[in-house]
Amino acid sequence: MNSYFGLIVIGDEILYGDRADRHHDHFRSLLKKYGKLLHRCWFIPDQHESLIRHLQFSISEQLPVFVCGGIGATPDDLTRSCAAEAFDTPLQRHPEAKLLIESQFGEAAYPTRIKMADLPMGCELIPNPYNQIPGFSINYHHFLPGFPEMAWPMAEWVLRQKYPQQESRFKQRSLLVLNTPESALVPLMELINREYQDLKMYSLPKFGTQGRVELGLRGDGDIDGAFEHLQQQLTKQKITFQIST
C-alpha cells in the first residue's frame, strides 16, 4: 500500500479563499517522481472536532499521509494537539525539538514559539531546512507546516528516508468510442470490472460532440490484457472506436 498516499491540507484560509492551495498539484507530481500515487486529498478547517474525526478516519485507512498546516504556535494552530488526541497519545515537550527552537530563536523562543515543541509522544522529527522548526511523523502520518517553502523539501526528505523510489506499476490506457452514448457502454464496463477487479474502468463523455466517449482503464493489474479484452468486446458488439495516442 506504500504506493498510495493521502494528503490533508489544513487551514481556514484555504477554504475561505484567503490563500490559494498550492499543495495538491505539487504533491501529486512529487509522489509520481517517487513512483507513488495520490490516493486522496482533503481540505479541512482549523476546527477541533473536524480535525480529530478526519485524522481518526485517516489513521484507520493505514495509508501513508502528508498533513500540511496548523502546527504553529498561535491559538488557531490545532493540528499538534488534535493529532495527539487522534492517535490517543499525550502531547509533551519533545527535547530535541525544544533544543532546535531554542537554538534558532534564543530567548525569543519563550513564551510562544517553544509551544511548537509540544508534540505527540513517540513521534519522530522531520527536519525543516528553512527555519529549523521541525515537523513530525507518527505512525505513517507526516505533519508539515502549511507554507509550501517549508513543507515541500520536508516532504521530499520523508520520501527519501522512508519510502524508497520505485518504478510505479500503475498504468492507464484509453480509447475513444464513436457514435455510441455512454449509457450503452454500462454493461460492457460492468463486465470488464467483474473480470479485472484490480483495475478501474472509467468513462468521460466528450461534451459538445455526439456519442463520443473516452473509455479507459487504470490501476496496477493486467491492464494490457484488460485493454485487449475491451477492444475485442467493442469489436464483437460492432461499436466503433479509436485507440488514444
GROMACS elastic network, one bead per residue, 0.5 to 0.9 nm:
[ bonds ]
;  ai    aj funct       b0    kb
    1     4     6  0.57304   500
    1     5     6  0.83052   500
    1    62     6  0.83299   500
    1    63     6  0.66569   500
    1    64     6  0.83178   500
    2     5     6  0.69819   500
    2    36     6  0.75332   500
    2    63     6  0.69142   500
    2    64     6  0.66163   500
    2   163     6  0.73859   500
    3    31     6  0.87972   500
    3    34     6  0.89989   500
    3    35     6  0.69420   500
    3    37     6  0.60140   500
    3    38     6  0.86322   500
    3    64     6  0.88873   500
    3   163     6  0.87839   500
    3   166     6  0.87387   500
    3   168     6  0.75310   500
    3   169     6  0.88638   500
    4    31     6  0.87767   500
    4    36     6  0.57720   500
    4    38     6  0.58866   500
    4    39     6  0.54640   500
    4    40     6  0.87473   500
    4    63     6  0.67922   500
    4    64     6  0.72567   500
    4    65     6  0.88970   500
    5    31     6  0.80435   500
    5    36     6  0.71761   500
    5    37     6  0.61318   500
    5    38     6  0.50556   500
    5    39     6  0.53859   500
    5    40     6  0.71676   500
    5    41     6  0.89974   500
    5    63     6  0.59021   500
    5    64     6  0.51137   500
    5    65     6  0.54267   500
    5    66     6  0.76170   500
    6    37     6  0.87172   500
    6    38     6  0.59777   500
    6    39     6  0.55380   500
    6    41     6  0.59432   500
    6    42     6  0.82617   500
    6    58     6  0.82068   500
    6    63     6  0.66339   500
    6    64     6  0.62794   500
    6    66     6  0.62952   500
    6    67     6  0.84025   500
    7    23     6  0.86325   500
    7    24     6  0.77096   500
    7    27     6  0.78878   500
    7    38     6  0.73566   500
    7    39     6  0.81245   500
    7    40     6  0.62784   500
    7    42     6  0.64012   500
    7    43     6  0.86834   500
    7    64     6  0.87877   500
    7    65     6  0.55057   500
    7    67     6  0.59563   500
    7    68     6  0.78734   500
    8    40     6  0.84083   500
    8    41     6  0.57397   500
    8    43     6  0.60267   500
    8    44     6  0.72620   500
    8    55     6  0.89791   500
    8    65     6  0.73178   500
    8    66     6  0.62344   500
    8    68     6  0.62188   500
    8    69     6  0.86022   500
    9    14     6  0.83394   500
    9    21     6  0.83923   500
    9    23     6  0.75853   500
    9    24     6  0.84716   500
    9    41     6  0.76637   500
    9    42     6  0.61657   500
    9    44     6  0.62691   500
    9    45     6  0.86431   500
    9    66     6  0.84021   500
    9    67     6  0.59854   500
    9    69     6  0.62998   500
    9   146     6  0.75969   500
   10    13     6  0.87808   500
   10    14     6  0.77904   500
   10    15     6  0.88400   500
   10    42     6  0.82760   500
   10    43     6  0.58952   500
   10    45     6  0.57190   500
   10    46     6  0.64279   500
   10    51     6  0.83784   500
   10    67     6  0.74178   500
   10    68     6  0.60369   500
   10    70     6  0.63443   500
   10    79     6  0.81292   500
   10   146     6  0.74991   500
   11    14     6  0.56491   500
   11    15     6  0.69176   500
   11    16     6  0.89137   500
   11    43     6  0.76318   500
   11    44     6  0.63355   500
   11    46     6  0.52901   500
   11    47     6  0.88439   500
   11    68     6  0.87068   500
   11    69     6  0.63583   500
   11    70     6  0.67902   500
   11    76     6  0.89213   500
   11    77     6  0.86999   500
   11   146     6  0.80288   500
   12    15     6  0.51822   500
   12    16     6  0.59367   500
   12    17     6  0.83240   500
   12    18     6  0.82824   500
   12    44     6  0.75143   500
   12    46     6  0.57545   500
   12    47     6  0.86220   500
   13    16     6  0.53224   500
   13    17     6  0.59472   500
   13    19     6  0.55897   500
   13    20     6  0.82232   500
   13    45     6  0.83072   500
   14    17     6  0.53119   500
   14    18     6  0.61983   500
   14    19     6  0.52038   500
   14    20     6  0.58905   500
   14    21     6  0.60561   500
   14    43     6  0.78217   500
   14    44     6  0.87725   500
   14    45     6  0.83096   500
   15    18     6  0.78799   500
   15    19     6  0.82847   500
   15    20     6  0.86440   500
   15    21     6  0.88359   500
   15    43     6  0.71714   500
   15    44     6  0.76547   500
   15    45     6  0.70069   500
   16    19     6  0.79058   500
   17    20     6  0.62907   500
   17    21     6  0.88382   500
   21    24     6  0.70162   500
   21    25     6  0.87903   500
   22    25     6  0.64460   500
   22    26     6  0.66869   500
   22    27     6  0.89289   500
   22   148     6  0.72925   500
   23    26     6  0.52129   500
   23    27     6  0.58877   500
   23    28     6  0.83748   500
   23    68     6  0.82537   500
   23   146     6  0.88113   500
   23   148     6  0.69730   500
   23   151     6  0.88743   500
   23   152     6  0.83480   500
   24    27     6  0.54726   500
   24    28     6  0.61717   500
   24    29     6  0.87525   500
   24    38     6  0.89613   500
   24    41     6  0.73283   500
   25    28     6  0.52220   500
   25    29     6  0.63440   500
   25    30     6  0.86358   500
   26    29     6  0.52436   500
   26    30     6  0.60212   500
   26    31     6  0.85352   500
   26   152     6  0.80479   500
   27    31     6  0.58592   500
   27    32     6  0.83081   500
   27    38     6  0.75737   500
   27    66     6  0.88852   500
   27   152     6  0.80083   500
   27   155     6  0.86116   500
   28    31     6  0.54098   500
   28    32     6  0.62554   500
   28    33     6  0.88001   500
   28    36     6  0.85890   500
   28    37     6  0.69164   500
   28    38     6  0.56860   500
   29    32     6  0.50973   500
   29    33     6  0.62913   500
   29    34     6  0.89505   500
   29    37     6  0.88817   500
   29    38     6  0.89881   500
   30    33     6  0.51344   500
   30    34     6  0.67396   500
   30    35     6  0.89507   500
   30    36     6  0.83839   500
   30   152     6  0.87471   500
   30   155     6  0.87857   500
   30   156     6  0.75876   500
   31    34     6  0.51921   500
   31    35     6  0.63178   500
   31    37     6  0.58313   500
   31    38     6  0.69012   500
   31   156     6  0.88827   500
   31   159     6  0.83559   500
   32    36     6  0.50642   500
   32    37     6  0.59686   500
   32    38     6  0.81868   500
   32   168     6  0.80280   500
   33    36     6  0.73338   500
   33   165     6  0.78671   500
   33   166     6  0.89924   500
   34    37     6  0.88276   500
   34   159     6  0.75634   500
   34   160     6  0.85810   500
   34   163     6  0.81641   500
   34   164     6  0.73470   500
   34   166     6  0.61113   500
   34   167     6  0.76425   500
   34   168     6  0.81336   500
   35   164     6  0.89389   500
   35   165     6  0.60878   500
   35   166     6  0.50955   500
   35   167     6  0.51274   500
   35   169     6  0.81261   500
   35   170     6  0.86593   500
   36   165     6  0.83116   500
   36   166     6  0.79098   500
   36   167     6  0.84493   500
   36   168     6  0.64455   500
   36   170     6  0.87113   500
   37   168     6  0.84075   500
   37   170     6  0.82602   500
   38    41     6  0.74849   500
   39    63     6  0.88853   500
   42    54     6  0.88496   500
   44    47     6  0.79649   500
   44    50     6  0.73297   500
   44    51     6  0.69024   500
   44    54     6  0.82369   500
   45    48     6  0.86737   500
   45    50     6  0.73672   500
   45    51     6  0.74427   500
   46    50     6  0.80487   500
   46    51     6  0.72064   500
   46    70     6  0.72845   500
   46    76     6  0.63616   500
   46    77     6  0.70266   500
   46    78     6  0.65554   500
   46    79     6  0.79352   500
   47    50     6  0.55502   500
   47    51     6  0.60290   500
   47    52     6  0.86874   500
   47    76     6  0.82717   500
   47    78     6  0.74714   500
   48    51     6  0.53391   500
   48    52     6  0.63281   500
   48    53     6  0.87461   500
   48    78     6  0.67361   500
   48    79     6  0.83597   500
   48    81     6  0.89367   500
   48    82     6  0.66518   500
   49    52     6  0.53070   500
   49    53     6  0.61714   500
   49    54     6  0.86052   500
   49    82     6  0.84204   500
   50    53     6  0.52585   500
   50    54     6  0.61111   500
   50    55     6  0.84638   500
   51    54     6  0.53217   500
   51    55     6  0.60070   500
   51    56     6  0.84949   500
   51    78     6  0.82320   500
   51    79     6  0.73574   500
   51    82     6  0.64543   500
   51    83     6  0.81538   500
   51    86     6  0.85791   500
   52    55     6  0.51441   500
   52    56     6  0.60204   500
   52    57     6  0.86087   500
   52    79     6  0.87839   500
   52    82     6  0.55188   500
   52    83     6  0.70048   500
   52    85     6  0.70728   500
   52    86     6  0.54297   500
   53    56     6  0.52116   500
   53    57     6  0.63181   500
   53    58     6  0.86151   500
   53    86     6  0.76541   500
   54    57     6  0.51852   500
   54    58     6  0.60749   500
   54    59     6  0.85828   500
   54    86     6  0.88574   500
   55    59     6  0.60479   500
   55    60     6  0.86077   500
   55    82     6  0.81510   500
   55    83     6  0.70590   500
   55    86     6  0.61143   500
   55    87     6  0.83355   500
   56    59     6  0.51013   500
   56    60     6  0.63558   500
   56    61     6  0.89876   500
   56    83     6  0.87835   500
   56    86     6  0.53950   500
   56    87     6  0.73941   500
   57    60     6  0.50868   500
   57    61     6  0.66264   500
   58    61     6  0.53476   500
   58    62     6  0.70713   500
   58    63     6  0.75072   500
   58    65     6  0.79455   500
   58   141     6  0.88072   500
   59    62     6  0.55620   500
   59    63     6  0.74820   500
   59    64     6  0.89512   500
   59    65     6  0.88739   500
   59    86     6  0.82627   500
   59    87     6  0.79578   500
   59   139     6  0.82105   500
   59   140     6  0.85788   500
   59   141     6  0.79207   500
   60    63     6  0.83682   500
   61    64     6  0.89793   500
   62    65     6  0.88001   500
   62   139     6  0.87503   500
   62   140     6  0.77748   500
   63   140     6  0.71066   500
   63   141     6  0.81776   500
   64   139     6  0.83330   500
   64   141     6  0.57726   500
   64   142     6  0.78099   500
   65   140     6  0.64783   500
   65   142     6  0.61389   500
   65   143     6  0.84947   500
   66   140     6  0.86371   500
   66   141     6  0.60437   500
   66   143     6  0.61563   500
   66   144     6  0.73032   500
   66   155     6  0.74919   500
   67    79     6  0.89885   500
   67   141     6  0.70596   500
   67   142     6  0.59138   500
   67   144     6  0.59267   500
   67   145     6  0.82434   500
   67   146     6  0.85533   500
   68    71     6  0.82977   500
   68   142     6  0.84721   500
   68   143     6  0.60880   500
   68   145     6  0.53629   500
   68   147     6  0.80084   500
   68   148     6  0.86925   500
   68   151     6  0.69874   500
   69    72     6  0.79350   500
   69    77     6  0.79012   500
   69    79     6  0.73340   500
   69   143     6  0.77436   500
   69   144     6  0.62782   500
   69   147     6  0.74195   500
   69   151     6  0.87786   500
   70    73     6  0.84332   500
   70    74     6  0.87918   500
   70    76     6  0.72968   500
   70    78     6  0.56986   500
   70    80     6  0.73726   500
   70   144     6  0.84191   500
   70   145     6  0.67694   500
   70   146     6  0.67401   500
   71    74     6  0.88416   500
   71    77     6  0.56128   500
   71    78     6  0.68307   500
   71    79     6  0.54402   500
   71    80     6  0.56199   500
   71    81     6  0.88797   500
   71   116     6  0.68265   500
   71   135     6  0.77439   500
   71   143     6  0.76913   500
   71   144     6  0.72007   500
   71   145     6  0.60375   500
   71   146     6  0.79948   500
   72    75     6  0.87187   500
   72    76     6  0.85246   500
   72    77     6  0.54638   500
   72    78     6  0.82507   500
   72    79     6  0.84540   500
   72    80     6  0.84173   500
   72   113     6  0.79553   500
   72   115     6  0.80069   500
   72   116     6  0.58885   500
   72   145     6  0.74271   500
   72   146     6  0.89934   500
   73    76     6  0.81784   500
   73    77     6  0.61502   500
   73    78     6  0.87463   500
   73   112     6  0.62877   500
   73   113     6  0.59205   500
   73   114     6  0.78585   500
   73   115     6  0.56938   500
   73   116     6  0.56238   500
   74    77     6  0.54614   500
   74    78     6  0.85629   500
   74   112     6  0.79151   500
   74   113     6  0.87897   500
   74   115     6  0.89419   500
   75    78     6  0.72525   500
   76    79     6  0.89515   500
   77    80     6  0.76242   500
   77    81     6  0.87490   500
   78    81     6  0.57438   500
   78    82     6  0.60319   500
   78    83     6  0.84784   500
   79    82     6  0.50767   500
   79    83     6  0.58155   500
   79    84     6  0.85178   500
   79   143     6  0.84287   500
   80    83     6  0.52249   500
   80    84     6  0.63867   500
   80    85     6  0.88311   500
   80    91     6  0.77660   500
   80   116     6  0.82519   500
   80   118     6  0.74764   500
   80   119     6  0.59559   500
   80   120     6  0.69528   500
   80   143     6  0.84791   500
   81    84     6  0.51432   500
   81    85     6  0.63499   500
   81    86     6  0.86568   500
   81    90     6  0.85968   500
   81    91     6  0.64280   500
   81   118     6  0.83290   500
   81   119     6  0.74443   500
   81   120     6  0.74214   500
   82    85     6  0.50435   500
   82    86     6  0.59801   500
   82    87     6  0.84793   500
   83    86     6  0.50185   500
   83    87     6  0.60297   500
   83    88     6  0.82772   500
   83    89     6  0.85471   500
   83    91     6  0.88116   500
   83   119     6  0.86147   500
   83   120     6  0.69359   500
   83   138     6  0.88887   500
   84    87     6  0.52712   500
   84    88     6  0.59092   500
   84    89     6  0.51405   500
   84    90     6  0.58378   500
   84    91     6  0.57224   500
   84   119     6  0.73542   500
   84   121     6  0.75434   500
   85    89     6  0.62059   500
   85    90     6  0.72841   500
   85    91     6  0.81908   500
   85   120     6  0.83913   500
   86    89     6  0.78725   500
   87    90     6  0.88002   500
   87   120     6  0.81357   500
   87   138     6  0.83468   500
   87   139     6  0.86004   500
   88   120     6  0.89067   500
   89   120     6  0.61420   500
   89   121     6  0.60095   500
   89   122     6  0.81779   500
   90   119     6  0.82457   500
   90   120     6  0.57603   500
   90   121     6  0.56238   500
   91    94     6  0.89898   500
   91   118     6  0.60056   500
   91   119     6  0.51878   500
   91   121     6  0.58476   500
   92   117     6  0.79545   500
   92   119     6  0.54954   500
   92   120     6  0.61991   500
   92   121     6  0.59467   500
   93    96     6  0.89182   500
   93    97     6  0.78369   500
   93    98     6  0.70120   500
   93   114     6  0.87183   500
   93   115     6  0.79167   500
   93   116     6  0.85304   500
   93   117     6  0.53369   500
   93   119     6  0.61114   500
   93   120     6  0.84628   500
   93   121     6  0.83221   500
   94    97     6  0.53217   500
   94    98     6  0.60192   500
   94    99     6  0.87727   500
   94   117     6  0.54589   500
   94   118     6  0.60339   500
   94   119     6  0.62044   500
   94   120     6  0.83996   500
   94   121     6  0.77758   500
   94   123     6  0.86989   500
   95    98     6  0.50087   500
   95    99     6  0.63564   500
   95   100     6  0.87798   500
   95   117     6  0.76730   500
   96    99     6  0.51600   500
   96   100     6  0.62902   500
   96   101     6  0.87373   500
   96   117     6  0.82169   500
   96   125     6  0.83071   500
   97   100     6  0.50704   500
   97   101     6  0.62139   500
   97   102     6  0.85571   500
   97   114     6  0.86398   500
   97   116     6  0.78955   500
   97   117     6  0.50476   500
   97   118     6  0.82827   500
   97   119     6  0.87605   500
   97   125     6  0.74926   500
   97   132     6  0.89332   500
   97   133     6  0.72013   500
   97   134     6  0.65781   500
   97   135     6  0.89981   500
   98   101     6  0.53174   500
   98   102     6  0.61321   500
   98   103     6  0.85239   500
   98   114     6  0.65146   500
   98   115     6  0.87079   500
   98   116     6  0.81600   500
   98   117     6  0.52455   500
   98   118     6  0.83177   500
   99   102     6  0.50767   500
   99   103     6  0.59395   500
   99   104     6  0.85097   500
   99   117     6  0.87955   500
  100   103     6  0.51152   500
  100   104     6  0.61974   500
  100   105     6  0.87098   500
  100   117     6  0.87769   500
  100   132     6  0.63652   500
  100   133     6  0.66296   500
  100   134     6  0.79607   500
  101   104     6  0.51046   500
  101   105     6  0.60924   500
  101   106     6  0.76790   500
  101   109     6  0.64231   500
  101   113     6  0.73404   500
  101   114     6  0.64123   500
  101   116     6  0.80803   500
  101   117     6  0.74909   500
  101   131     6  0.89493   500
  101   132     6  0.70742   500
  101   133     6  0.59813   500
  101   134     6  0.85504   500
  102   105     6  0.53178   500
  102   107     6  0.71274   500
  102   108     6  0.80613   500
  102   109     6  0.56862   500
  102   110     6  0.84821   500
  102   113     6  0.88457   500
  102   114     6  0.74632   500
  103   106     6  0.56702   500
  103   109     6  0.87006   500
  103   132     6  0.88433   500
  104   109     6  0.79446   500
  104   131     6  0.73826   500
  104   132     6  0.68757   500
  104   133     6  0.80790   500
  105   108     6  0.52553   500
  105   109     6  0.50793   500
  105   110     6  0.86836   500
  105   113     6  0.83213   500
  106   109     6  0.57080   500
  106   110     6  0.82600   500
  107   110     6  0.59728   500
  107   111     6  0.87440   500
  108   111     6  0.75802   500
  108   112     6  0.82842   500
  108   113     6  0.76134   500
  108   114     6  0.89665   500
  109   112     6  0.64369   500
  109   114     6  0.52952   500
  109   115     6  0.87049   500
  110   113     6  0.60369   500
  110   114     6  0.58385   500
  110   115     6  0.84198   500
  111   114     6  0.64845   500
  111   115     6  0.77047   500
  112   115     6  0.57370   500
  112   116     6  0.81155   500
  113   116     6  0.58742   500
  113   117     6  0.81151   500
  114   117     6  0.55938   500
  114   118     6  0.76405   500
  115   118     6  0.53923   500
  115   119     6  0.87307   500
  116   119     6  0.73471   500
  116   133     6  0.76171   500
  116   134     6  0.83882   500
  117   133     6  0.83239   500
  117   134     6  0.82582   500
  118   121     6  0.88557   500
  119   122     6  0.85789   500
  119   123     6  0.72395   500
  119   136     6  0.77506   500
  120   123     6  0.59057   500
  120   136     6  0.86472   500
  120   138     6  0.78707   500
  121   138     6  0.88659   500
  122   138     6  0.71914   500
  123   136     6  0.61294   500
  123   137     6  0.54708   500
  123   139     6  0.80288   500
  124   135     6  0.84899   500
  124   136     6  0.53968   500
  124   137     6  0.50908   500
  124   138     6  0.65386   500
  125   134     6  0.59628   500
  125   135     6  0.57582   500
  125   137     6  0.62749   500
  126   133     6  0.89340   500
  126   134     6  0.53298   500
  126   136     6  0.50424   500
  126   137     6  0.68394   500
  126   142     6  0.80742   500
  126   143     6  0.82672   500
  126   144     6  0.80517   500
  126   154     6  0.66459   500
  126   155     6  0.85672   500
  126   157     6  0.79056   500
  126   158     6  0.73105   500
  127   132     6  0.65886   500
  127   133     6  0.73801   500
  127   135     6  0.65958   500
  127   136     6  0.83669   500
  127   154     6  0.65295   500
  127   157     6  0.80585   500
  128   131     6  0.61609   500
  128   133     6  0.57618   500
  128   134     6  0.50951   500
  128   135     6  0.69456   500
  128   144     6  0.89131   500
  128   150     6  0.65101   500
  128   151     6  0.80490   500
  128   153     6  0.78416   500
  128   154     6  0.60195   500
  129   132     6  0.56721   500
  129   133     6  0.83796   500
  129   134     6  0.87042   500
  129   150     6  0.73280   500
  129   153     6  0.76594   500
  129   154     6  0.76257   500
  130   133     6  0.80922   500
  130   149     6  0.75034   500
  130   150     6  0.58372   500
  130   153     6  0.88467   500
  131   134     6  0.84231   500
  131   150     6  0.81875   500
  134   144     6  0.80375   500
  134   145     6  0.87042   500
  134   154     6  0.88869   500
  135   142     6  0.75800   500
  135   143     6  0.55693   500
  135   145     6  0.68995   500
  135   151     6  0.86866   500
  135   154     6  0.79613   500
  136   141     6  0.84178   500
  136   142     6  0.59711   500
  136   143     6  0.52835   500
  136   144     6  0.70569   500
  137   140     6  0.65947   500
  137   141     6  0.55788   500
  137   143     6  0.60248   500
  137   144     6  0.88690   500
  137   158     6  0.89599   500
  138   141     6  0.54243   500
  138   142     6  0.66438   500
  138   143     6  0.83076   500
  139   142     6  0.82777   500
  142   155     6  0.79841   500
  142   158     6  0.78778   500
  143   151     6  0.88689   500
  144   147     6  0.85241   500
  144   150     6  0.77892   500
  144   151     6  0.53756   500
  144   152     6  0.86084   500
  144   154     6  0.72338   500
  144   155     6  0.76055   500
  145   148     6  0.76671   500
  145   150     6  0.64158   500
  145   151     6  0.54380   500
  146   149     6  0.87772   500
  146   150     6  0.77058   500
  146   151     6  0.64762   500
  147   150     6  0.55466   500
  147   151     6  0.59805   500
  147   152     6  0.84340   500
  148   152     6  0.55419   500
  148   153     6  0.84610   500
  149   152     6  0.61677   500
  149   153     6  0.73367   500
  150   153     6  0.62246   500
  150   154     6  0.64519   500
  150   155     6  0.88307   500
  151   154     6  0.51652   500
  151   155     6  0.60070   500
  151   156     6  0.86905   500
  152   155     6  0.50971   500
  152   156     6  0.63241   500
  152   157     6  0.87074   500
  153   156     6  0.50797   500
  153   157     6  0.62419   500
  153   158     6  0.87587   500
  154   157     6  0.50687   500
  154   158     6  0.64142   500
  154   159     6  0.88384   500
  155   158     6  0.50581   500
  155   159     6  0.63467   500
  155   160     6  0.87209   500
  156   159     6  0.50364   500
  156   160     6  0.61750   500
  156   161     6  0.85644   500
  157   160     6  0.51500   500
  157   161     6  0.60951   500
  157   162     6  0.84353   500
  158   161     6  0.51974   500
  158   162     6  0.57588   500
  158   163     6  0.73155   500
  159   162     6  0.54398   500
  159   164     6  0.65858   500
  159   165     6  0.77956   500
  160   163     6  0.60101   500
  160   164     6  0.57591   500
  160   165     6  0.72764   500
  161   164     6  0.69826   500
  163   166     6  0.85847   500
  167   170     6  0.89338   500
  168   171     6  0.80891   500
  168   220     6  0.82564   500
  169   219     6  0.78155   500
  169   220     6  0.50411   500
  169   221     6  0.79585   500
  170   218     6  0.70844   500
  170   219     6  0.50258   500
  170   221     6  0.78408   500
  171   217     6  0.81426   500
  171   218     6  0.56126   500
  171   219     6  0.56162   500
  171   220     6  0.60842   500
  171   221     6  0.83540   500
  171   223     6  0.70082   500
  172   216     6  0.72100   500
  172   217     6  0.56354   500
  172   219     6  0.66681   500
  172   220     6  0.87460   500
  172   223     6  0.75076   500
  173   215     6  0.86636   500
  173   216     6  0.55615   500
  173   217     6  0.55260   500
  173   218     6  0.66103   500
  173   223     6  0.75782   500
  173   224     6  0.82848   500
  173   227     6  0.72300   500
  173   244     6  0.78969   500
  174   202     6  0.89406   500
  174   214     6  0.66136   500
  174   215     6  0.55073   500
  174   217     6  0.62801   500
  174   218     6  0.86476   500
  174   227     6  0.79662   500
  174   243     6  0.69286   500
  174   244     6  0.58916   500
  174   245     6  0.86780   500
  175   213     6  0.83740   500
  175   214     6  0.57413   500
  175   215     6  0.54847   500
  175   216     6  0.62084   500
  175   231     6  0.88071   500
  175   241     6  0.67121   500
  175   242     6  0.56735   500
  175   245     6  0.84394   500
  176   212     6  0.67083   500
  176   213     6  0.56907   500
  176   215     6  0.61157   500
  176   216     6  0.85292   500
  176   240     6  0.86167   500
  176   241     6  0.53464   500
  176   242     6  0.50320   500
  176   243     6  0.62396   500
  176   244     6  0.63687   500
  177   180     6  0.66521   500
  177   181     6  0.88478   500
  177   211     6  0.75954   500
  177   212     6  0.55282   500
  177   213     6  0.50777   500
  177   214     6  0.61348   500
  177   215     6  0.67863   500
  177   234     6  0.87714   500
  177   239     6  0.72582   500
  177   240     6  0.60387   500
  177   242     6  0.65003   500
  177   243     6  0.87901   500
  178   181     6  0.84691   500
  178   210     6  0.82170   500
  178   211     6  0.57489   500
  178   213     6  0.67773   500
  178   214     6  0.89560   500
  178   239     6  0.73581   500
  178   240     6  0.53979   500
  178   241     6  0.54216   500
  178   242     6  0.76918   500
  179   210     6  0.65812   500
  179   212     6  0.60148   500
  179   213     6  0.86378   500
  179   239     6  0.79059   500
  179   240     6  0.71385   500
  179   241     6  0.87102   500
  180   183     6  0.83818   500
  180   184     6  0.67605   500
  180   185     6  0.78037   500
  180   210     6  0.80161   500
  180   212     6  0.65406   500
  180   213     6  0.75686   500
  180   239     6  0.72073   500
  180   240     6  0.80702   500
  181   184     6  0.55914   500
  181   185     6  0.72143   500
  181   205     6  0.83571   500
  181   210     6  0.78790   500
  181   212     6  0.72148   500
  181   213     6  0.74250   500
  182   185     6  0.53741   500
  182   186     6  0.70431   500
  182   203     6  0.75005   500
  182   204     6  0.83548   500
  182   205     6  0.67785   500
  182   211     6  0.72628   500
  182   212     6  0.81375   500
  182   213     6  0.64527   500
  183   186     6  0.55702   500
  183   187     6  0.85609   500
  184   187     6  0.71888   500
  184   188     6  0.82447   500
  185   188     6  0.53986   500
  185   189     6  0.62271   500
  185   190     6  0.87512   500
  185   203     6  0.88058   500
  185   215     6  0.88871   500
  186   189     6  0.50579   500
  186   190     6  0.61677   500
  186   191     6  0.86376   500
  187   190     6  0.50976   500
  187   191     6  0.62246   500
  187   192     6  0.88133   500
  188   191     6  0.50337   500
  188   192     6  0.63463   500
  188   193     6  0.86122   500
  188   230     6  0.80408   500
  188   233     6  0.75558   500
  188   234     6  0.82790   500
  189   192     6  0.52371   500
  189   193     6  0.61102   500
  189   194     6  0.86509   500
  189   201     6  0.65471   500
  189   202     6  0.80773   500
  189   203     6  0.87854   500
  189   215     6  0.88464   500
  189   230     6  0.86606   500
  190   193     6  0.50568   500
  190   194     6  0.62154   500
  190   195     6  0.87509   500
  190   201     6  0.86255   500
  191   194     6  0.52672   500
  191   195     6  0.63970   500
  191   196     6  0.86711   500
  192   195     6  0.51881   500
  192   196     6  0.59108   500
  192   197     6  0.81205   500
  192   199     6  0.88689   500
  192   200     6  0.88296   500
  192   201     6  0.75773   500
  192   226     6  0.72207   500
  192   229     6  0.80106   500
  192   230     6  0.71569   500
  193   196     6  0.52882   500
  193   197     6  0.55130   500
  193   198     6  0.83763   500
  193   199     6  0.71370   500
  193   200     6  0.67081   500
  193   201     6  0.66556   500
  194   197     6  0.57671   500
  195   226     6  0.83825   500
  196   199     6  0.56884   500
  196   200     6  0.80258   500
  196   221     6  0.76832   500
  196   222     6  0.76850   500
  196   223     6  0.85173   500
  196   226     6  0.68190   500
  197   200     6  0.73105   500
  197   221     6  0.84323   500
  198   219     6  0.67939   500
  198   220     6  0.70490   500
  198   221     6  0.54498   500
  198   222     6  0.81461   500
  199   217     6  0.65801   500
  199   218     6  0.57916   500
  199   220     6  0.67593   500
  199   221     6  0.58394   500
  199   222     6  0.78057   500
  199   223     6  0.72153   500
  199   226     6  0.85340   500
  200   216     6  0.83505   500
  200   217     6  0.55630   500
  200   218     6  0.54041   500
  200   219     6  0.62509   500
  201   215     6  0.74316   500
  201   216     6  0.56895   500
  201   218     6  0.66080   500
  202   214     6  0.81282   500
  202   215     6  0.59566   500
  202   216     6  0.53773   500
  202   217     6  0.62427   500
  202   218     6  0.80147   500
  203   213     6  0.64922   500
  203   214     6  0.55789   500
  203   216     6  0.64277   500
  203   217     6  0.89310   500
  204   207     6  0.89214   500
  204   212     6  0.87845   500
  204   213     6  0.55801   500
  204   215     6  0.65796   500
  204   216     6  0.85687   500
  205   209     6  0.85540   500
  205   211     6  0.77705   500
  205   212     6  0.61361   500
  205   214     6  0.61470   500
  205   215     6  0.85285   500
  206   209     6  0.59415   500
  206   210     6  0.79951   500
  206   211     6  0.79061   500
  206   212     6  0.55511   500
  206   213     6  0.56383   500
  206   214     6  0.71731   500
  207   210     6  0.78633   500
  207   212     6  0.81173   500
  207   213     6  0.88686   500
  209   212     6  0.61710   500
  210   213     6  0.89858   500
  214   244     6  0.85902   500
  216   227     6  0.80429   500
  217   223     6  0.69623   500
  217   226     6  0.79588   500
  217   227     6  0.72468   500
  218   221     6  0.84479   500
  218   223     6  0.71888   500
  219   222     6  0.84553   500
  219   223     6  0.72352   500
  220   223     6  0.71955   500
  221   224     6  0.87047   500
  221   226     6  0.87966   500
  222   225     6  0.55115   500
  222   226     6  0.62607   500
  222   227     6  0.86090   500
  223   226     6  0.50145   500
  223   227     6  0.58707   500
  223   228     6  0.84762   500
  224   227     6  0.50759   500
  224   228     6  0.61701   500
  224   229     6  0.85776   500
  225   228     6  0.51816   500
  225   229     6  0.62030   500
  225   230     6  0.86304   500
  226   230     6  0.60989   500
  226   231     6  0.87004   500
  227   231     6  0.63584   500
  227   232     6  0.87018   500
  228   231     6  0.51948   500
  228   232     6  0.62857   500
  228   233     6  0.87509   500
  229   232     6  0.50366   500
  229   233     6  0.62256   500
  229   234     6  0.86647   500
  230   233     6  0.52136   500
  230   234     6  0.62595   500
  230   235     6  0.86316   500
  231   234     6  0.51185   500
  231   235     6  0.61088   500
  231   236     6  0.84997   500
  231   241     6  0.83826   500
  232   235     6  0.51274   500
  232   236     6  0.60500   500
  232   237     6  0.86208   500
  233   237     6  0.61577   500
  233   238     6  0.85199   500
  233   239     6  0.86137   500
  234   237     6  0.51417   500
  234   238     6  0.61036   500
  234   239     6  0.50917   500
  234   240     6  0.72192   500
  234   241     6  0.77004   500
  235   239     6  0.59339   500
  235   240     6  0.72871   500
  235   241     6  0.85105   500
  236   239     6  0.77141   500
  237   240     6  0.89582   500
